[in-house]
Amino acid sequence: MPGIDDSRPFVQVKIAVLTVSDTRGLAEDRSGQTLVDRLEVSGHLLADRKIVRDEVSDIQDTLKEWIRREDVDVVISTGGTGVTGRDVTPEAFSGLYEKEIPGFGELFRMLSYQKIGTSTIQSRATAGVAGGTYLFALPGSTGAVKDAWDDILVHQLDYRFLPCNFVELFDRLQEHQKRSKS
């Protein structure tokens, strides 16, 4: 059975939280705050937090900055994953991916279906890797953020979670660059 192996040490992950919104400020950002609260309760470190407009260039500029930083292991965004004209988060993220993690969006929608039914098809939650940094794009609702964290990310961002997790792969995310240099 999958679960926590207490014989393994906890590894603190440095996580940046990005809220994509044309209308929210920090005071109204319940989804971003929910992520911050959950990651801190889990023992992880908030590396940075920003709110940017629903513009591909604004989102990508922030992602590129965080990908370059050594004090950011993971970026989790909330907002802009729907199907309206202003929802551009998946396009911004996918434009930077070196590797997509398609199973994340699939699993998120499967879990979400159990709670909101067919409305889950309106979510374009996505994940991938760029520059050795994991990137996760979640919908903007607080419920969706809770579902993604509580049912997926809290486990995959815990080194003690077995049979496998994203944390144990950190050192291997850029193996392709090491090969190409030799």
Contacts in CASP RR format, 6 or more apart in sequence:
PFRMAT RR
TARGET T0000
AUTHOR 0000-0000-0000
METHOD contacts of the structure
MODEL  1
MPGIDDSRPFVQVKIAVLTVSDTRGLAEDRSGQTLVDRLEVSGHLLADRK
IVRDEVSDIQDTLKEWIRREDVDVVISTGGTGVTGRDVTPEAFSGLYEKE
IPGFGELFRMLSYQKIGTSTIQSRATAGVAGGTYLFALPGSTGAVKDAWD
DILVHQLDYRFLPCNFVELFDRLQEHQKRSKS
2 155 0 8 1.000
2 161 0 8 1.000
2 162 0 8 1.000
2 163 0 8 1.000
3 155 0 8 1.000
3 161 0 8 1.000
3 162 0 8 1.000
4 158 0 8 1.000
4 160 0 8 1.000
4 161 0 8 1.000
4 162 0 8 1.000
5 160 0 8 1.000
5 161 0 8 1.000
5 162 0 8 1.000
6 160 0 8 1.000
8 159 0 8 1.000
8 160 0 8 1.000
8 162 0 8 1.000
9 159 0 8 1.000
9 160 0 8 1.000
10 43 0 8 1.000
10 158 0 8 1.000
10 159 0 8 1.000
10 160 0 8 1.000
11 158 0 8 1.000
11 159 0 8 1.000
11 167 0 8 1.000
12 43 0 8 1.000
12 44 0 8 1.000
12 45 0 8 1.000
13 39 0 8 1.000
13 44 0 8 1.000
13 45 0 8 1.000
13 73 0 8 1.000
13 74 0 8 1.000
13 157 0 8 1.000
13 167 0 8 1.000
14 44 0 8 1.000
14 45 0 8 1.000
14 47 0 8 1.000
14 71 0 8 1.000
14 72 0 8 1.000
14 73 0 8 1.000
14 74 0 8 1.000
15 39 0 8 1.000
15 44 0 8 1.000
15 45 0 8 1.000
15 46 0 8 1.000
15 47 0 8 1.000
15 72 0 8 1.000
15 73 0 8 1.000
15 74 0 8 1.000
15 75 0 8 1.000
15 76 0 8 1.000
15 157 0 8 1.000
16 46 0 8 1.000
16 47 0 8 1.000
16 48 0 8 1.000
16 49 0 8 1.000
16 50 0 8 1.000
16 66 0 8 1.000
16 72 0 8 1.000
16 74 0 8 1.000
16 75 0 8 1.000
16 76 0 8 1.000
17 32 0 8 1.000
17 35 0 8 1.000
17 36 0 8 1.000
17 39 0 8 1.000
17 46 0 8 1.000
17 48 0 8 1.000
17 49 0 8 1.000
17 50 0 8 1.000
17 75 0 8 1.000
17 76 0 8 1.000
17 77 0 8 1.000
17 78 0 8 1.000
18 49 0 8 1.000
18 50 0 8 1.000
18 51 0 8 1.000
18 52 0 8 1.000
18 59 0 8 1.000
18 62 0 8 1.000
18 63 0 8 1.000
18 66 0 8 1.000
18 75 0 8 1.000
18 76 0 8 1.000
18 77 0 8 1.000
18 78 0 8 1.000
19 25 0 8 1.000
19 29 0 8 1.000
19 31 0 8 1.000
19 32 0 8 1.000
19 49 0 8 1.000
19 50 0 8 1.000
19 51 0 8 1.000
19 52 0 8 1.000
19 77 0 8 1.000
19 78 0 8 1.000
19 79 0 8 1.000
19 140 0 8 1.000
20 51 0 8 1.000
20 52 0 8 1.000
20 53 0 8 1.000
20 54 0 8 1.000
20 59 0 8 1.000
20 77 0 8 1.000
20 78 0 8 1.000
20 79 0 8 1.000
20 80 0 8 1.000
20 89 0 8 1.000
21 29 0 8 1.000
21 51 0 8 1.000
21 53 0 8 1.000
21 54 0 8 1.000
21 79 0 8 1.000
21 80 0 8 1.000
22 53 0 8 1.000
22 54 0 8 1.000
22 86 0 8 1.000
24 51 0 8 1.000
25 51 0 8 1.000
26 51 0 8 1.000
29 51 0 8 1.000
30 142 0 8 1.000
31 78 0 8 1.000
31 79 0 8 1.000
31 138 0 8 1.000
31 140 0 8 1.000
31 141 0 8 1.000
31 142 0 8 1.000
31 143 0 8 1.000
31 144 0 8 1.000
31 145 0 8 1.000
32 49 0 8 1.000
32 78 0 8 1.000
32 145 0 8 1.000
34 142 0 8 1.000
34 143 0 8 1.000
34 145 0 8 1.000
34 146 0 8 1.000
34 149 0 8 1.000
35 76 0 8 1.000
35 78 0 8 1.000
35 138 0 8 1.000
35 145 0 8 1.000
35 149 0 8 1.000
36 46 0 8 1.000
36 49 0 8 1.000
38 145 0 8 1.000
38 146 0 8 1.000
38 149 0 8 1.000
38 150 0 8 1.000
38 154 0 8 1.000
39 45 0 8 1.000
39 46 0 8 1.000
39 76 0 8 1.000
39 149 0 8 1.000
40 46 0 8 1.000
42 154 0 8 1.000
42 157 0 8 1.000
42 158 0 8 1.000
44 157 0 8 1.000
47 66 0 8 1.000
47 69 0 8 1.000
47 71 0 8 1.000
47 72 0 8 1.000
47 73 0 8 1.000
48 66 0 8 1.000
48 69 0 8 1.000
48 72 0 8 1.000
50 62 0 8 1.000
52 58 0 8 1.000
52 59 0 8 1.000
52 61 0 8 1.000
52 62 0 8 1.000
54 80 0 8 1.000
54 86 0 8 1.000
54 87 0 8 1.000
54 88 0 8 1.000
54 89 0 8 1.000
55 88 0 8 1.000
56 88 0 8 1.000
56 91 0 8 1.000
56 92 0 8 1.000
59 77 0 8 1.000
59 88 0 8 1.000
59 89 0 8 1.000
59 92 0 8 1.000
59 93 0 8 1.000
60 92 0 8 1.000
60 95 0 8 1.000
60 96 0 8 1.000
63 75 0 8 1.000
63 92 0 8 1.000
63 93 0 8 1.000
63 96 0 8 1.000
63 130 0 8 1.000
63 135 0 8 1.000
64 96 0 8 1.000
66 72 0 8 1.000
66 75 0 8 1.000
66 133 0 8 1.000
67 75 0 8 1.000
67 96 0 8 1.000
67 130 0 8 1.000
67 131 0 8 1.000
67 132 0 8 1.000
67 133 0 8 1.000
67 135 0 8 1.000
72 133 0 8 1.000
73 133 0 8 1.000
73 134 0 8 1.000
73 170 0 8 1.000
74 133 0 8 1.000
74 134 0 8 1.000
74 135 0 8 1.000
74 136 0 8 1.000
74 157 0 8 1.000
74 166 0 8 1.000
75 133 0 8 1.000
75 134 0 8 1.000
75 135 0 8 1.000
75 136 0 8 1.000
76 136 0 8 1.000
76 138 0 8 1.000
76 153 0 8 1.000
77 89 0 8 1.000
77 93 0 8 1.000
77 135 0 8 1.000
77 136 0 8 1.000
77 137 0 8 1.000
77 138 0 8 1.000
78 138 0 8 1.000
78 139 0 8 1.000
78 140 0 8 1.000
78 144 0 8 1.000
78 145 0 8 1.000
79 87 0 8 1.000
79 89 0 8 1.000
79 137 0 8 1.000
79 138 0 8 1.000
79 139 0 8 1.000
79 140 0 8 1.000
80 86 0 8 1.000
80 87 0 8 1.000
80 88 0 8 1.000
80 89 0 8 1.000
80 90 0 8 1.000
80 137 0 8 1.000
80 139 0 8 1.000
80 140 0 8 1.000
81 87 0 8 1.000
81 89 0 8 1.000
81 90 0 8 1.000
81 123 0 8 1.000
81 124 0 8 1.000
81 125 0 8 1.000
81 126 0 8 1.000
81 137 0 8 1.000
81 138 0 8 1.000
81 139 0 8 1.000
81 140 0 8 1.000
82 122 0 8 1.000
82 123 0 8 1.000
82 124 0 8 1.000
82 139 0 8 1.000
83 122 0 8 1.000
83 124 0 8 1.000
87 124 0 8 1.000
89 124 0 8 1.000
89 126 0 8 1.000
89 137 0 8 1.000
90 124 0 8 1.000
90 126 0 8 1.000
90 137 0 8 1.000
93 126 0 8 1.000
93 128 0 8 1.000
93 135 0 8 1.000
93 137 0 8 1.000
94 100 0 8 1.000
94 126 0 8 1.000
96 130 0 8 1.000
96 135 0 8 1.000
97 128 0 8 1.000
97 129 0 8 1.000
97 130 0 8 1.000
97 135 0 8 1.000
98 128 0 8 1.000
98 129 0 8 1.000
98 130 0 8 1.000
98 131 0 8 1.000
98 132 0 8 1.000
98 176 0 8 1.000
99 128 0 8 1.000
99 129 0 8 1.000
100 126 0 8 1.000
100 127 0 8 1.000
100 128 0 8 1.000
101 127 0 8 1.000
101 128 0 8 1.000
101 129 0 8 1.000
101 134 0 8 1.000
103 127 0 8 1.000
104 125 0 8 1.000
104 126 0 8 1.000
104 127 0 8 1.000
104 128 0 8 1.000
104 136 0 8 1.000
104 152 0 8 1.000
105 123 0 8 1.000
105 125 0 8 1.000
105 126 0 8 1.000
105 127 0 8 1.000
107 152 0 8 1.000
108 123 0 8 1.000
108 125 0 8 1.000
108 138 0 8 1.000
108 144 0 8 1.000
108 147 0 8 1.000
108 148 0 8 1.000
108 152 0 8 1.000
109 120 0 8 1.000
109 121 0 8 1.000
109 123 0 8 1.000
109 125 0 8 1.000
111 147 0 8 1.000
111 151 0 8 1.000
111 152 0 8 1.000
112 120 0 8 1.000
112 123 0 8 1.000
112 144 0 8 1.000
112 147 0 8 1.000
113 120 0 8 1.000
115 147 0 8 1.000
123 139 0 8 1.000
123 144 0 8 1.000
124 137 0 8 1.000
125 136 0 8 1.000
125 137 0 8 1.000
125 138 0 8 1.000
125 139 0 8 1.000
125 144 0 8 1.000
125 148 0 8 1.000
126 136 0 8 1.000
126 137 0 8 1.000
127 134 0 8 1.000
127 135 0 8 1.000
127 136 0 8 1.000
127 137 0 8 1.000
128 134 0 8 1.000
128 135 0 8 1.000
128 136 0 8 1.000
129 135 0 8 1.000
129 173 0 8 1.000
131 173 0 8 1.000
131 174 0 8 1.000
132 170 0 8 1.000
132 173 0 8 1.000
132 174 0 8 1.000
133 173 0 8 1.000
134 166 0 8 1.000
136 148 0 8 1.000
136 153 0 8 1.000
138 144 0 8 1.000
138 145 0 8 1.000
138 148 0 8 1.000
139 145 0 8 1.000
155 161 0 8 1.000
155 165 0 8 1.000
156 165 0 8 1.000
156 166 0 8 1.000
156 167 0 8 1.000
157 165 0 8 1.000
157 166 0 8 1.000
157 167 0 8 1.000
158 165 0 8 1.000
158 167 0 8 1.000
159 165 0 8 1.000
159 167 0 8 1.000
159 168 0 8 1.000
END
